[in-house]
Amino acid sequence: MARTRDHDACPGALTVHRAADGALVRIRLAGGMISAPQLATLAGIAKDFGSDAMELTSRGNIQLRALTDTDAVAAALTGAGLLPSTTHERVRNIVASPLSGRAGGLADVRGLVGDLDAAIQAAPVLAELPGRFWFSLDDGRGDVSGLAADVGIHLVEPGEAALVLAGTDTGVRLAPADTVATLTGIAERFAGIRGKAWRVAELDDASELLAGLPVTAEPGAQWPPTVRPPVGWIAQADDRVALGAALPLGVLQARVAEFLAAVEAPLVITPWRSVLLCDLSEEVAEVAVRVLAPMGLVFDENSPWLDVSACTGSPGCAKSIADVRGDAAEAVQTPTGTHRHFVGCERACGSPAVGEVLVATADGYRAREEQDGYRAREEQDP
């Protein structure tokens, strides 16, 4: 895909986008991880300064819309520890296996999330990365490698990781201790050679990014994209429970967020616009389900809501020609067995890697073809 601009227009916590319904900010959550007090802070910001409808994105981030006082929002985010860097706040794009260290996977990658986040913030050149460049840390289960982040690792053994570029195994193998330096080094090389490219997949030749790294395994492996989130009752390895809750159309109402925060447990926002409520006793988990399910959270892995998604649409987005969320909600009543993503214009924001993308037109919706082998948008980008 040929770009005409050096940088994208991805919003951040300080880089405000002026949407049709007002100011919009996106809060990066490294690995999707957020504490209960931090989520309560976001809910308070949404209620006090903007729309109650908080949006989860396909990179495990949270968007706040219709904000009236962005200075007050920035101050609240800083106080909650949600804005650790003013220079790198748009480029802290890290996805990781959401259940890592709790259920499944070859090893726990959560420690690498924090180390990688700190290393990104410590590298001045990485502040110049496009806001769409992102990193992935897959603990071997294959859930986030299939999302085709720009650079990442995929554990093949507890002590060995495959280096992955644009969703493809490079054949380079790394020890976990070398992971952070290697990933940030590749990101720095990308920053130096990218020209107008925003993503690794847009480079004519990405081989320069691997200079000096020995290929010791067969390259070329890819992983199928994961579309459905982990939902329901999930037994953790420590005999505690994680609850996976999908959010219809990725919208988390501030009042529901307050109830989630009131459980006082660690939370993870997944790349599939869902929430994990972690480290619960069985008794607390049972109470949480009874309270949260009537509020609209989806704990049923067979729910038709898991097969429908949408961009923001009208009236929030000026480019949209339809109320796509309303149309998607109606479509839930007629399941097709295929994931359907409804979008209000050709930008197709938030499109998943597989399934149908239905673009609004004056005459209804039409199916969109994939372009250049990957979706044009992975988040709800202005």
C-alpha positions in Angstrom: 0.0 0.0 0.0 1.5 3.3 -1.1 1.4 6.0 1.6 1.3 9.7 0.9 2.1 10.8 4.4 5.1 10.1 6.7 2.9 9.6 9.7 -0.6 8.3 10.4 -3.2 10.2 12.4 -3.7 7.6 15.2 -4.9 9.4 18.3 -3.2 9.0 21.7 -3.8 10.2 25.2 -2.3 13.6 24.3 -2.7 13.4 20.5 -6.4 14.3 20.4 -8.6 13.5 17.4 -11.5 15.8 16.7 -14.3 13.4 15.8 -17.9 14.3 14.9 -19.0 13.9 18.5 -16.0 15.8 20.0 -12.5 15.1 21.2 -11.3 11.5 21.2 -8.3 10.0 23.0 -6.9 6.5 22.9 -5.1 5.1 26.0 -2.4 2.5 25.3 -2.4 -0.4 27.7 0.7 -2.5 27.4 -0.4 -6.1 27.0 -3.9 -4.9 27.6 -3.2 -4.9 31.4 -5.1 -2.5 33.6 -5.7 -2.3 37.3 -9.1 -1.9 38.9 -8.3 1.6 40.2 -7.1 2.6 36.7 -10.3 1.3 35.1 -12.3 3.2 37.7 -10.4 6.3 36.7 -11.3 5.9 33.1 -15.0 5.3 34.0 -14.9 8.5 36.0 -13.3 10.5 33.1 -16.0 9.1 30.7 -18.8 10.2 33.0 -17.4 13.6 34.0 -15.9 14.8 30.7 -17.3 12.7 27.8 -19.4 9.9 26.6 -20.3 7.0 28.9 -19.6 4.6 26.1 -15.9 3.7 26.3 -14.6 1.8 23.3 -12.3 -1.2 23.3 -10.0 -1.5 20.3 -8.5 -4.4 18.4 -5.1 -3.9 20.1 -6.4 -4.1 23.6 -6.6 -0.3 24.1 -9.4 1.9 25.3 -10.9 5.0 23.6 -12.8 7.8 25.3 -15.1 10.0 23.1 -16.9 13.3 23.2 -14.4 14.8 25.7 -15.0 18.4 26.8 -11.8 19.1 28.8 -8.7 17.3 27.4 -6.3 19.0 29.8 -8.3 17.6 32.8 -8.4 14.2 31.1 -4.6 14.2 30.6 -4.1 15.1 34.3 -6.3 12.3 35.5 -4.6 9.8 33.2 -1.2 10.9 34.5 -2.3 10.6 38.1 -3.6 7.1 37.5 -0.3 5.9 35.9 -1.9 5.6 32.5 0.3 8.1 30.8 3.9 7.1 31.7 5.5 8.9 28.8 4.5 12.1 27.0 6.9 11.5 24.2 6.1 7.8 23.5 2.5 7.6 24.4 1.3 6.7 20.9 3.9 4.1 20.2 3.5 1.9 23.3 1.6 -0.7 21.2 2.2 -4.1 22.8 -0.2 -7.0 22.5 0.4 -10.2 24.5 -1.4 -13.5 25.1 -4.0 -12.3 27.5 -4.1 -15.5 29.6 -0.4 -15.9 29.8 0.9 -17.0 33.2 -2.6 -17.9 34.3 -4.0 -20.6 31.9 -2.2 -22.3 29.1 0.8 -21.3 27.1 4.4 -22.5 27.3 5.6 -19.8 29.7 4.6 -16.5 31.2 5.3 -13.5 29.0 3.9 -10.9 31.3 7.3 -9.9 32.6 8.4 -9.2 29.1 5.5 -6.9 28.5 6.8 -4.5 31.3 10.4 -4.8 30.1 9.5 -4.1 26.5 7.3 -1.1 27.5 10.1 0.4 29.5 12.6 -0.2 26.7 10.4 1.5 24.1 10.0 4.5 26.3 13.8 4.7 26.9 14.7 4.8 23.2 14.3 8.4 21.8 14.2 7.3 18.2 11.2 5.0 18.8 9.1 8.1 19.6 9.0 8.7 15.9 7.4 5.3 15.0 4.0 5.5 13.4 1.2 5.0 15.8 0.2 1.8 14.0 3.5 0.0 14.4 3.0 -2.7 17.1 4.7 -5.5 19.0 3.4 -8.9 19.9 4.4 -11.4 22.6 2.8 -14.8 22.1 3.3 -17.4 24.8 3.1 -20.3 22.3 -0.6 -20.8 22.1 -0.8 -18.8 18.8 -3.5 -16.3 19.8 -1.7 -13.1 19.1 0.9 -14.2 16.5 -2.0 -14.6 14.0 -2.8 -10.9 14.4 0.4 -10.1 12.3 1.9 -7.4 14.4 5.0 -5.7 12.9 7.5 -7.5 15.1 7.1 -10.0 17.9 8.0 -13.3 19.4 6.3 -16.7 19.5 7.4 -19.1 22.1 8.3 -22.5 20.6 9.8 -23.9 23.8 9.6 -22.4 27.4 13.1 -21.1 26.9 13.1 -20.3 23.1 11.2 -17.9 20.9 10.7 -17.5 17.2 11.2 -14.0 15.9 8.2 -13.0 13.9 7.9 -10.2 11.4 4.5 -9.1 10.0 3.0 -12.4 11.2 5.7 -14.7 9.6 8.4 -16.7 11.4 11.8 -15.4 10.3 13.6 -18.6 11.3 15.6 -16.5 13.9 15.5 -18.0 17.4 15.9 -16.0 20.6 16.4 -16.7 24.3 13.8 -14.8 26.4 16.6 -12.7 27.8 17.4 -11.4 24.3 13.8 -10.6 23.3 13.5 -7.0 24.4 16.8 -5.8 22.9 16.1 -7.6 19.6 12.5 -6.3 19.2 13.5 -2.7 20.0 16.5 -3.0 17.8 14.3 -4.0 14.8 11.9 -1.2 15.6 14.8 1.3 15.5 16.0 -0.1 12.1 12.4 0.2 10.8 12.3 3.8 12.0 15.5 4.5 10.0 14.5 2.9 6.7 10.7 3.1 6.5 10.4 6.1 4.3 6.6 6.6 4.2 5.8 3.1 5.3 3.7 2.8 8.5 3.9 -1.0 8.8 6.6 -3.7 8.2 4.3 -5.3 5.7 4.5 -2.2 3.6 8.3 -2.4 3.1 9.5 -3.6 -0.3 12.3 -5.5 1.4 12.2 -6.2 5.1 15.4 -8.3 5.1 17.5 -5.3 6.3 15.6 -5.5 9.6 17.2 -8.9 10.3 20.8 -7.9 9.5 23.2 -9.8 11.8 20.5 -12.2 13.2 21.3 -15.8 12.4 18.5 -18.0 10.9 18.7 -21.3 12.6 15.2 -22.7 11.8 12.9 -23.1 8.8 11.3 -19.7 8.1 7.9 -19.0 6.8 5.5 -20.4 9.3 2.4 -18.4 10.0 -0.5 -18.7 12.5 -4.2 -18.5 11.8 -5.8 -15.3 13.2 -7.9 -15.6 16.3 -11.2 -13.9 16.1 -13.3 -15.0 19.0 -12.3 -13.9 22.6 -11.8 -16.2 25.5 -15.2 -16.1 27.3 -16.8 -17.7 30.3 -15.3 -19.5 33.3 -11.6 -20.1 32.9 -9.7 -22.3 35.4 -6.3 -20.8 36.2 -3.2 -22.9 36.9 -3.2 -21.7 40.5 -6.7 -23.0 41.2 -8.2 -19.5 41.0 -10.6 -18.4 38.2 -10.5 -15.9 35.4 -13.8 -14.7 33.9 -13.8 -13.8 30.2 -16.5 -11.3 29.2 -17.2 -10.1 25.7 -18.6 -6.6 25.2 -21.3 -6.3 22.5 -19.7 -4.3 19.7 -16.7 -3.5 21.9 -18.5 -0.9 23.9 -17.9 -0.7 27.7 -20.4 1.6 29.5 -18.8 3.6 32.3 -21.2 2.2 34.9 -20.3 -1.4 33.9 -16.7 -0.5 34.1 -17.2 0.7 37.6 -18.8 -2.6 38.6 -15.8 -4.4 37.0 -13.4 -2.3 39.0 -15.4 -2.9 42.2 -14.3 -6.6 42.1 -10.8 -5.3 42.8 -9.1 -7.8 40.6 -6.5 -7.5 37.8 -8.0 -6.9 34.4 -6.9 -7.5 30.8 -8.4 -5.9 27.8 -8.0 -8.4 24.9 -7.4 -7.7 21.2 -10.9 -9.1 20.6 -12.6 -6.3 22.4 -13.3 -8.3 25.5 -12.3 -8.2 29.2 -10.6 -10.7 31.4 -11.3 -10.4 35.2 -8.5 -12.4 36.7 -7.3 -14.1 39.9 -10.7 -14.7 41.5 -11.9 -17.2 44.0 -14.8 -19.4 42.8 -17.1 -17.6 45.2 -16.2 -14.2 43.9 -16.4 -15.4 40.3 -19.9 -16.7 40.8 -21.1 -13.4 42.3 -19.4 -11.5 39.5 -21.2 -13.4 36.8 -24.6 -13.0 38.5 -24.1 -9.2 38.7 -22.4 -8.5 35.4 -24.3 -10.8 33.0 -27.6 -8.8 33.4 -25.6 -5.7 32.7 -24.8 -6.9 29.2 -21.5 -8.7 29.5 -21.3 -11.9 27.5 -20.0 -15.0 29.2 -21.5 -17.5 26.8 -19.1 -18.8 24.2 -22.0 -19.6 21.9 -23.4 -16.1 21.9 -24.1 -14.6 18.5 -22.6 -11.3 19.8 -19.2 -13.0 19.3 -19.7 -13.1 15.6 -20.6 -9.4 15.0 -18.4 -6.3 15.3 -18.6 -2.7 14.0 -16.7 0.5 13.7 -17.9 3.6 15.5 -20.2 4.7 12.6 -22.7 7.6 12.8 -23.1 9.9 14.6 -19.7 9.6 16.2 -17.7 9.5 13.0 -18.2 12.2 10.3 -17.0 9.9 7.5 -19.6 7.2 8.2 -22.8 7.1 6.2 -24.7 4.7 8.5 -25.4 3.8 12.1 -23.4 0.7 11.7 -23.6 -0.3 15.4 -27.4 -0.2 15.2 -27.4 -2.3 12.0 -24.9 -4.8 13.6 -27.1 -5.1 16.6 -30.0 -6.0 14.4 -27.8 -8.5 12.5 -27.2 -10.4 15.7 -30.8 -11.7 15.4 -29.9 -13.5 12.1 -26.6 -15.4 12.7 -24.8 -16.6 9.5 -22.0 -18.7 11.1 -19.4 -16.1 9.7 -18.0 -13.2 11.6 -19.4 -10.0 10.2 -17.8 -6.6 10.7 -20.0 -3.6 9.8 -18.2 -0.3 8.7 -19.5 3.1 7.7 -17.0 3.9 5.0 -14.2 2.4 2.8 -11.5 2.9 5.6 -13.1 -0.1 7.3 -11.7 0.7 10.7 -11.4 -2.2 13.2 -11.6 -4.9 10.5 -10.7 -8.3 11.8 -8.3 -10.5 9.9 -10.9 -13.0 8.8 -14.6 -12.9 8.1 -16.9 -10.5 6.1 -16.3 -6.8 6.1 -19.6 -5.1 5.2 -19.3 -1.5 3.9 -22.2 0.8 4.2 -23.4 2.4 0.9 -26.4 4.4 -0.2 -28.0 1.2 -1.2 -27.2 -0.9 1.8 -24.1 -3.0 2.6 -21.7 -4.6 0.3 -18.9 -7.1 1.0 -15.4 -5.6 0.9 -12.4 -7.5 -0.6 -9.1 -7.7 1.2 -6.4 -5.4 -0.1 -2.8 -6.2 -0.5 -3.1 -9.3 1.7 -4.0 -7.6 4.9 -6.7 -5.4 6.3 -6.2 -1.6 5.9 -7.2 -0.9 9.5 -6.7 -2.9 12.7 -8.0 -0.3 15.1 -10.8 2.2 15.0 -8.5 4.9 13.6 -9.4 8.4 12.6 
